[in-house]
Amino acid sequence: MPRANPRLPEREEIPAQPQYALCRCGQSANKPFCDGSHKQVQFDGTETASHQPYLKQAETIEGPTMLLTDQEDLCAFARFCDPKGRVWNLVLQTDGPEAKRLVEYEAGHCPAGRLVAWDRKTGKPIEPKFEPSLG
């Protein structure tokens, strides 16, 4: 079977394990996994993130059929929120099917969890279904 995108490197399948040690210092030679490099670089992994729940930190933007919650401090600057009209503008137009589809896509593909789209009627988050994976 041909590879989906030949410009990308071959994917190595990693067997499932009960837990993984992921690199936080950025120096591992085996990314995304930890190889102990943090000891040599004297990495200080002291947590500084808030322990407040997401919804207590997030701003809510209300559209006609959807809500968008946004916790800006979590931004990874991947720009999935921008390609078709900025998700913050699009949520205000969710009475139209195309804007609604784009809000679901752009918020659902935010890799940092900064953005969450919500159905106004049910009050439930709209999340895409992804297979578990590490990349």
N, C-alpha and C positions, 0 to 999 in steps of 0.2 A: 504494500500500500504506500503511495507517495506521501511524503511529509506535507503537512498543511501549509507551512511557510518555509521553503528551503533556505531563506536568509537567516533563520533563527538556528541556534545550535541544537544538536540532537538533545532530546530530553532524556535524562536518566531517571528511570523509575526507582523510587525509594520505597522499600517495603514498609508497610504500616507498623508502627510501634506504639506501645502505651503512652510514651512521652518522648519528647525531643528536647535537646538543649540548643536553643537558637542564639546566635551571636548578637550582642547588643553593643559591643565596642567598635565594630566595623573592621577589625583587623584579622579576623579568621581567614585562614587559607582554604577553608572548607565551607564557605558561606552557602546557605544561610545558617549552617550549623556552627556551634561553638567548638573551637579546638584548643581552648585554654589561653589564647593570645592575650586576653585581657590581663593576665597576670604579668606579662612582660611589659605592657604599655601602661601599667598602673591605672587602669580604667576605674573611674569612680562611678558606679552605677546607682548612686543614691537616688531614690525616687523623688521626683519633684512634682509629679502630676497631681491634680486634684483628685480627691476620693469622692467628690460629689457625684451622684448619679447623672447620667447624660442629660436627662430631661430637665434637671435643675439648672444645668449650665447652658442649655441650648436656647437660642432665640427661635420663635415660631413666626413663620410668614404664612398668612392665611390667604388661600385662593378660593375660588368659587366651589370647587369639588374636592380639593386636596389641601393639605397643610404640608409645609416643609419645615422641619427642624434643622437647625444649623448651629453646630458648636465649633466656631471658627478656630479655636486653639488646636483642634485636632488635624487641621489641614495638612495634607502631604504634598500639595501643589502638583498633583497629577493632571489636573485640568479636565477631568471627565465632566465637570459641571458647566463647561463653556461652549462646546462645539456647535450647538444649534440655537443659541439665543440666551445663554445664561439661565440656569435653573431658577434663580431668584426672580427673574422676570417672567419666565414661563409658568411658574406656579400661579401667577395672577391671571393666567389665561386658560386655566384647566377646565373651563366650560366647553372648550374645543377638544376633540379627540386627539389631534396631533400634538398639542401642547401637553396634554395629559400623558400621552405615551412617552414624550421626551423627558418629562419630569421623572417618571418612573425609571426610565433608563439612566438618566444622568445621576440621579440620587442613588439609585441601586448599584451603580458602578463606582461610587466613591470609595477608593481603597482604604481610606483612613477611618471611615465611619462618621465623618463630620456631618454628612447630610442624610436625612431619612425622610422619605415621602410617606404621607399618611392619607388614608381615605377618610374624608370628613364625615361621611354617613356612618361608617362602622367604628371609626376611631382607631383602626388597626393600621400598623405599618405595612407598607407595600415593599416586599423584599424579593429580589430575584432568587431563583433556585440555582445554586451552584453546587457542584460536586466538591467534597472536601479535597484540598490540595495545598501544597506548598510550592511557591514559585520564586 
